[in-house]
């Protein structure tokens, strides 16, 4: 029977971290079902969903101290179930991108608006950087979400437009195939 384990880790970035984790997964008989890796500030962060038989996942978990010593990361692992496919009844997938000058509260204000409409966020990625030439702090947020069919696109677009106008930002809202 398939079982699942979520592995999270943070620590200093260096070459070979993904190789080390995938090697232990392979050697213990686990499969990497999903993963996210990012360099955040000066720290490397990783999230991995492992799948395998109970014994394989136990063997993987027992090797975490050695993996920490090899990679320099601190790991946490916990059992989980298969990903429940939360679906908004009669939902439609959308991609939302918000771009503009960076300021505190952008993520909160956009996600609060989406939550009010029962929109389920599947992924949310943010990036802050400085604009070329001017050095202005810029922000970009990309969201993949499922909009309930009963939420009019026009209403969502108008409310996002009003919010982005207040924040002096631009946005795109696109249905995904």
C-alpha positions as MATLAB code, in Angstrom:
seq = 'XXXXXXXXXXXXXXXXXXXXXXXXXXXXXXXXXXXXXXXXXXXXXXXXXXXXXXXXXXXXXXXXXXXXXXXXXXXXXXXXXXXXXXXXXXXXXXXXXXXXXXXXXXXXXXXXXXXXXXXXXXXXXXXXXXXXXXXXXXXXXXXXXXXXXXXXXXXXXXXXXXXXXXXXXXXXXXXXX';
ca = [
       0.000    0.000    0.000;
       1.308    3.428   -0.928;
       2.111    5.790    1.897;
       3.390    9.349    1.803;
       5.939   11.459    3.646;
       6.478   15.206    3.407;
      10.099   16.264    3.815;
      11.015   19.884    4.410;
      14.503   21.244    4.787;
      16.342   24.537    5.080;
      19.956   25.537    5.308;
      22.861   27.044    3.443;
      22.858   26.558   -0.305;
      25.494   24.406   -1.959;
      25.712   22.175   -5.016;
      24.514   18.588   -4.639;
      21.588   18.965   -2.227;
      18.944   17.715   -4.674;
      21.261   14.879   -5.714;
      21.801   13.793   -2.105;
      18.078   13.743   -1.282;
      17.096   11.965   -4.493;
      19.876    9.417   -3.998;
      18.640    8.470   -0.522;
      15.070    8.301   -1.836;
      16.155    6.028   -4.679;
      18.304    3.759   -2.486;
      15.548    3.345    0.111;
      12.906    2.525   -2.504;
      10.972    5.787   -2.288;
       9.644    7.806   -5.185;
       9.670   11.600   -5.343;
       6.091   12.490   -6.265;
       6.348   16.275   -6.054;
       8.940   18.830   -4.966;
       9.667   22.522   -4.675;
      13.098   24.016   -4.199;
      14.057   27.656   -3.841;
      16.816   29.947   -2.694;
      15.212   32.369   -0.230;
      17.596   35.058    0.960;
      20.744   33.188    1.866;
      18.910   29.954    2.641;
      18.045   27.004    0.453;
      14.562   25.591    1.103;
      13.098   22.338   -0.122;
       9.735   20.573    0.130;
       9.457   17.024   -1.148;
       6.540   14.599   -1.241;
       7.850   11.038   -1.079;
       5.786    7.957   -1.870;
       6.598    4.384   -0.980;
       5.846    1.342    1.084;
       5.796    1.871    4.854;
       9.185    0.180    5.348;
      10.829    2.266    2.593;
       9.584    5.523    4.138;
      10.748    4.402    7.596;
      14.193    3.613    6.152;
      14.295    7.031    4.460;
      13.297    8.753    7.727;
      15.975    6.886    9.673;
      18.639    8.264    7.328;
      17.753   11.946    7.913;
      20.605   12.579   10.402;
      23.147   11.344    7.830;
      21.438   13.440    5.148;
      21.641   16.497    7.408;
      25.350   15.902    7.949;
      25.958   15.549    4.200;
      23.886   18.538    3.062;
      24.091   20.976    5.988;
      20.297   21.305    5.935;
      17.938   20.774    8.850;
      15.122   18.389    7.912;
      11.657   17.698    9.195;
       9.532   14.801    7.987;
       5.949   13.878    8.641;
       3.528   11.303    7.340;
       0.700   12.477    5.155;
      -1.948   10.985    2.937;
      -2.392   11.177   -0.787;
      -3.154   14.691   -1.891;
      -6.857   15.221   -1.572;
      -8.012   16.869   -4.735;
      -9.922   19.800   -3.300;
     -12.112   20.942   -6.085;
     -14.374   23.877   -6.162;
     -17.647   22.475   -7.436;
     -17.783   23.337  -11.125;
     -14.531   25.257  -10.715;
     -12.441   26.843  -13.438;
      -8.622   27.032  -13.218;
      -7.115   30.524  -13.462;
      -3.668   32.088  -13.438;
      -3.335   35.472  -11.736;
      -0.193   37.598  -11.948;
       0.241   40.807   -9.946;
       3.243   43.043  -10.678;
       4.348   46.416   -9.356;
       6.360   48.339   -6.808;
       7.021   46.237   -3.723;
       5.249   47.132   -0.485;
       4.037   45.355    2.613;
       0.638   43.654    2.456;
       0.299   42.779   -1.236;
       0.029   39.018   -0.666;
      -2.472   39.469    2.166;
      -4.722   41.857    0.257;
      -4.842   39.742   -2.909;
      -5.346   36.433   -1.080;
      -8.034   37.984    1.124;
      -9.940   39.074   -1.984;
      -9.655   35.580   -3.481;
     -10.782   33.903   -0.237;
     -13.890   36.109   -0.105;
     -14.906   34.622   -3.454;
     -14.226   31.000   -2.403;
     -11.257   30.750   -4.745;
      -8.913   27.879   -3.865;
      -5.196   28.681   -4.312;
      -3.191   25.718   -5.594;
       0.151   27.496   -5.865;
       1.456   30.939   -5.001;
       4.929   32.166   -5.962;
       6.396   35.563   -5.155;
       9.577   37.308   -6.196;
      11.038   40.629   -5.140;
      13.819   42.242   -7.171;
      15.168   45.657   -8.111;
      14.271   47.182  -11.462;
      17.158   47.708  -13.871;
      18.492   51.269  -14.125;
      16.263   52.806  -11.397;
      16.776   50.182   -8.690;
      13.110   50.482   -7.702;
      12.025   47.526   -5.518;
       9.634   45.471   -7.649;
       7.317   42.601   -6.721;
       5.724   39.808   -8.755;
       3.182   37.282   -7.496;
       1.915   34.374   -9.599;
      -1.081   32.384   -8.412;
      -2.676   29.269   -9.837;
      -6.182   28.941   -8.448;
      -9.602   27.452   -9.012;
     -12.510   29.890   -9.307;
     -16.043   28.689   -8.545;
     -18.219   28.797  -11.663;
     -20.784   30.928   -9.831;
     -18.222   33.694   -9.198;
     -18.550   35.995  -12.203;
     -15.228   36.636  -13.922;
     -16.306   40.224  -14.441;
     -16.770   40.754  -10.678;
     -13.400   39.174   -9.917;
     -11.676   41.219  -12.629;
     -13.307   44.467  -11.403;
     -12.339   43.835   -7.765;
      -8.768   42.872   -8.716;
      -8.548   45.997  -10.880;
      -9.777   48.213   -8.028;
      -7.329   46.625   -5.573;
      -4.399   46.884   -7.990;
      -5.302   50.509   -8.735;
      -5.137   51.273   -4.987;
      -1.781   49.456   -4.779;
      -0.528   51.044   -8.036;
       0.062   47.591   -9.513;
      -0.832   45.753  -12.708;
      -2.407   42.304  -13.004;
      -3.446   39.624  -15.461;
      -6.265   37.124  -14.971;
      -6.326   34.235  -17.438;
      -8.376   31.040  -17.587;
      -6.182   27.954  -17.939;
      -6.937   25.140  -20.347;
];
